[in-house]
């Protein structure tokens, strides 16, 4: 659908940026915090780029006031951050850590004092290690109650000041990377366990959304899904079917549960035929259907093109590029369902991620049509090798071009009839990029550190910082 002109952003559009506790906070064992699975996992040789960890990260825990002042100067309307579960409950359950609660009190109050809307993510991948030791973490239904207790603690403490909440961040990735590809903790390769864990996580997500209605009745909550819209390689019917399979198994398998409390029939049939369907207990689907979110959070970075993948001799788990060496990704797939392949019509990053702003528009339209929910862009950004030049300048025009084109895609989707509540760029400052170390930079603010040394952790505004400041100030008119 073409339009004669782009529609303006709504006056209350939430211009923001985002982060995650493990990637920015540091202070991994300070003020009573217990270890998370990531604090333990990164100490295993070969799990991360050059053995990097979040012990210090970018030291946001000690520098949050400085970081918030930079946000205020940029004019941000919202800041999305996650709370470290093991900072609140060092053992995952049981005794509360008041010092952990106080840290987030201070962060929230600092944001509000600077007219920045806090947006809390309950869970961004850092389950307390103690719960893994107690009962296997997400593999046990006990976590449904522990996660709910943790969430209620946060609702009661911060619900009077925080309106927007994210329940689970990228559930599709923390379960698949943890239990299918072994890239994340606990480092398991077992598709049966993957789907068991995923179903339990769905139930936990529904449980905390139901509790939210009681404790934060005037707030809004939704999950944040890592959405990768799929394309067929071409119009060959086999490739069209592969595309349909990928959408069902890789996207709607999660989003249909969030919106309606049920799994797509074809994806479920695939699980049953392969003996990997999760255990369903009485009341599961009733709980899932009773917890419709207020919005769907969207983490969008790329699209993915797929083609036919035979059931006999087909491609399985591939190789993920975690070094920034372009072209090192190896195609992956599910035999009998689909296989990834290169899209000849788009460029890609040094980490082999397709750069496709039009894909964001396509994805937003698909979601709006299928689910009828408002959408919130909870992550979108470009990870690249940024260079600190003379006079402390970072010329990241590539990031400006990337974000600009994606914001224009949001405008186009809005003109198509999609309701988008806001946009949180990933990320505000540079941060630890999980498996990729500190070389893969996303921020508007450069942090002076690398894999070998934390250096002085100095904050330096990039060119994109000033550009986004004007975008926010003009409510997008400067685009």
N, C-alpha and C positions, 0 to 999 in steps of 0.2 A: 504494500500500500504506500503510494507516494503522496506527500503533502506539499502544498505550495510554500509553507513556511513551518518552522519548528515552533512548538508551543512552549511558553515559558514554564519554568519550574514553579511549583506552588510556593506561596509566601512562607509557609511553615515547613518547607522541605528541610530535612535534617542533613546538613552538610557535616560530614565527620571523618574520622579516621579510627583505626582499630589496632589492637594488640592482643597478646595472650600472656598470662602470668609467667609461665616458664620461659618464654622467649625474651622477656624484658626485665623482670623483677630482680633476679639474682637473690642474694640473702637466703640461699637455699636451706640453711640450717640455723637461721637467726630467730630470736624472739619466740622460741617455742615451736617453730615450724617442724613438722615431721617430713620424712623423705617421700617424694612421689615416685611413681614407677620410672619416670624419666631421670630422676636423680640417680637411680640405680642402673638403668639400662645403658646410659651413656658411658659408664665405666667399663663396659665390656668392649674389648678391643675390636675395632673394625665396624662398629655400629654407626659412627658419625664421621663426617668429613674432618680429617686430621685430629680426631678425638675430641672435638669441641663439646662443651657442656654449658649448662645454664647456671653454674655456681654463682657467677657474677652477672652474666648476660650483659645488659647495658646499664645495670645498677639503678633501675627505675625505683626500686624500693627506697633507696636513700635520696634519690634525685627527683621524686615525683613533683615537688613544688616547681622546680626549674622546668620540668617537662610541661606541666600544666600552664605555666606562664607563656611558654612557646606556643601552646595550643591557643591560648587566649589572644596572643598577638596575631596569630594567623586568622582568628575569627571563627574557629570551629563552633558549630552548634551542638555537636554531640561527640562523645568519645566512648567507644566500645572497648571494654577491657574484661578480662576474665578474673575470677577469684580462684586462688589456689586452695583446693579442698583441704589439703594437708596443713595449710596455714591456719585453718579454722578448727579442724579436727585432726590433730597430729596422727591419731591412730585410725582415722577414717570414721570412727564412731566413738561414743563414750564421752570423754572429758573434752570440754570446749577450751580453746586457747584464746583468751580475751585479747591478748596483744595482737593476734592476727585480725580479729574483728576491728580493733582500733585503727589498724593501718588503713583498712578500706573505708572506715568512717572519715578519716582524715583526707583520703583521696577524693571521696565523694563530696565532702564539704568544700574542698579546694576547687573542684570543678564547678559546683554550684555558685560559689563566690565569684567565679569568672563567667557566669552565664552559659555554662557548657552542660548540656544534658547528659548525665551519666547513663550508660547502657551496659548492663551487667550480663556477662556470660557465666552461667552456673558451672559449666564443665567444658574445658578446652584441653582434653586429652591427658590430664595429669592426675589420675586416680591415686590416692594414697597407697604407697607400697604395703602398708599394714593390712589393707583389705585384700590385696593379692595373697599375702601370707596367711591371712585368716581363713579365706574360703575361695580363693581363685578370682576375686574381683568380679568382673562382668560375666563370668561363667556361672555365677550363683544367683539365684533369685533373691538372696538376702540383700543384695545391693539395691534392690528396688526400695526397700525400707530405709536403708542407710542413706541413699541419695535423697530420698524424700525428707528425711530428718534434717540433713544438711541444708537442703533448699529452704525448708521452713525456717530454719535458723536465720538464713539470709533475708527471707521475706520479712520476718518480724523485726530484724535489725535495720534494714535499709528500705523497706517498702514504702515508708512515708516520704522518702526523698527520691526514689528511683522509679520512673514510669515504665521504661523499656527494658525487657529481659529476654535473653536468649537461653533456651533450656540446654540443648546439646549442640556443640559445634562439630560439624562435619562427621556425623555418626558414620556415614558410609566409608570415610577414610580411617577413622580410628579402629573400626572393627576389621576392615579388610587389610590394612597395613599390619595390624597386630596379630591377626589370626589366619590370613590367607597368604600374604607375601612375606611375612616375618620381618618387615622393615622397621616396624615400631614394636614397643613392648606389648606383650611378653615374648615376641619373636617366634610365633607359631605358624606352621603351614598345615592347615587342616580345615577344609571347606565346611565340613560338618560342624566343627566347633565355631567357625566363623558365623554361620547362620543361627546357631544356638545363642551365641553372645549377642548378635544383632537383635534377635527377638526380645531378649531380656532388656536390652537397651531401649527398645521401643516401649516396653511396658514401664520402664523407669521414667522415660520422657513423658508418657501420658500421666503417670502418677503425680509428677511435680507440677504439671500444667493444671491438673484438677485441684491440687493444694493451693496453687497460685490464686485461683478464683476466690478462695476463702480469705487469704491473708493480704492480697493486694488487689482488691476488687476494682479499683480504678486504673490499674496498670494494663500493659499489653505484653504478651509473651508469645514466642514462637521458636521453633528450632531453626538452626542455620545449616542449610544443606549445601554441600559442595557440588554445584550443578555444572555438569559438562554436557551440553546438548550434543546429540549425535547426528551425523550426516551419513547417508549411503555414499559409497564411492562413485556410483553412477546409477543409471536407471535399470540395470539388470535386475530382474525379479529376485534372484538369490541375494543380491546385495541390499535390496529394499527390505527383504525379510530379516537380514542380519541387522539392519538399522532398527527395525521394530523390536527385535530381540534385545538389542543393547539398551534401547530406551526403557523397556520393561524391567530388565534385570538390573540395570545400573542406575536408573533414575527413579522411575515410578515405584519401584520396589520399596523405596523409602517414603517418597512424597505422598503416595496413595495412603499409606499408613497414617502419616501425620494428618492428612486432610479428612480421611474417611474411615480409618481403622481397618482397612482390608488390603491384602496383597493382590497384585495383578495376577490374573488367572494363568497366563502363559508362563510367567516367571515361577509361579508356585508349582506348576506342572513339571517344570524343569527340575526343581528341587526334589519333588517326589520321585520322579523317574530315576534320579541319581542317588537316592537315599540320603539326602542332605537336608531335608526339610526340618525345621526346628520343632521342638516339643511344644505342643499346644495344650494348655490346661483350661479347665472350666473357668469362664469369666474373662479370659484374656481378650477376646475380641470385643466384649462389652466395655472393658476398660479402655481399649484403644479407640473405640468409636465415641467415647464420652469426653474426649479431651481435645477437641478441635482448637487449633491455635488461632490467635488474633491476626497473624500475618505469617508469611513464609519468608524466612531469612535466606538470602541467596549469596553464596560465595562463588563468584564467577571469575575464572581466569582464561578459559579456553574452550574450544569445541573439540570434538574428536570424530574422525572419519573412520568408518568400518566397512568391512566386506565379508563375504561368505567365508566360513571356517568349517571344514568338514569334521564330522564327529570322530572319524577314524584318521589319526595322524594330524589332527588340527593343532594349531598353536595354543599354548597355555600361558602361564605367567611369563612375562618378558623381563626386560631389564630397565630399571628407572635411572635416568640421568641425574646423579647427585653431585656432579663435579663441575658442571658448566661447560663441559667439552661437547660442543654442538655435534649432533649426529650420533651420540653414543647410546641413545634410547633404542631398545629392541622391542618390536611389536609384541603385543600380548593379546590374549583372547580367551574365550571359553569354547572348547570344541563343540560343534553342533549348534552354536549360537551366533558368534561373531568373532572377528579379528580386527584389530586396529591397523590402520594403514595411513600413509602420508596423504595430506590434502594438498594437491598441486596449486591451489588457488590462493593460499595464504602464506604469509611469512611466519617465522617462528623465532623464539628467544634462544639464547645460548643454552637453555635447559630443555630445548625441544618442545616448548609449549606453543601451540598455534596462537597467533595474534589475530583475533577475529572479533572486532567490536560488533559487527552485524550479528554474530552468533548470540551476543547478549540480548539484542532485540528479539531474535527468534526465540530464545529461551524464555524471556519474560512473557512473550505472547502465548507460548505453549502453556506456561504455568497459569497465567491469568484465565485462559479459556478453560483449562481442565479443572482448576480448583476454586476459582472465584474468590480468591483471597487477596488482600493487599500484599504487596511485595516490598521487602526492605533489602537493599544491597548491603550486606554485612561485611563483605570483603571484595575488593577488586584492585589489582595493582600489578606492577611490573618489577620482578626481581632481576637485577643486572649487576655487572661489575662497574661500580661507580668509582671515579678517580678524583681524589682531592688534589686540586691544582694549586698553583701559586696564589698567594693572597687568600687562601682558604675558600676557594670557589669550587663548586661542584656543578658542572654544566650537564644536567640530566635532561636534555631536550627530548630524548627518546621516551622518558617517563611522562613528560608533559604531553607528547603526542599520543601516547597510549591512553592516558586517563581522559584526555580531551575527546578522543574518538569514542570512548566508552560512555562518557557523559552525553555525547550527542546521540548515541544509540538509545540511551534511556529517554531522552526527549522524543525520539522517534517512536519508541514503544508507548510513551504517554499519549502521543498524538493518535496512536492506534487504539487507544482506550484502556491501557494498562494503568493501574494505580500503583505508583511507587512512592513509598513514604520517605526514603532518604538514601544516602550513599555514604558508606564508610570505606575510605581508601585503606588499603593495606600497604604500608602501615604508617604510623605517625613518625616514629624514629626508626632508624635501622635497628635490627634485632637479630637474635639467633634464629637461623632458618632451619630448625630441627636437624635434618640429616645433612644440610648443605653448609653448615658453619656460618661465618660472618661475612664471607665473600659475596654471597647473594644478598644484595641490598635492596630494600623495598621503600625505605622511608622518605619523607619530605625533609627529615633532619638527619644529617650524617653523624654517626657516632664514631669517634676516633678510637678504634680498636680493630684487631684482626684475630686470626686463629691462634697466633703465637703469643700475643700479649694483649692485655686489656688497656695498655698505654694510659692515657689520661681520661678516656671516656668523654672527651669534650664534645659538646653539641654544636654542630655547624649547619646553618640553614642552606639547603640546596636551592638551585634555581627554581625547581618545582614548588618549593615552599612558598615563594613569593607569587608564583603564578596561581597556585590554588587559593592563596589569600585573596586575590582579585576575583577569582571565580565565586568564592563564598560571599565576598562583599557585594558583588553585583547580582547575587542570587542566580548565577549562571549566565547572565546577559553578556558577560565578557567573552563567552565562547564564540 
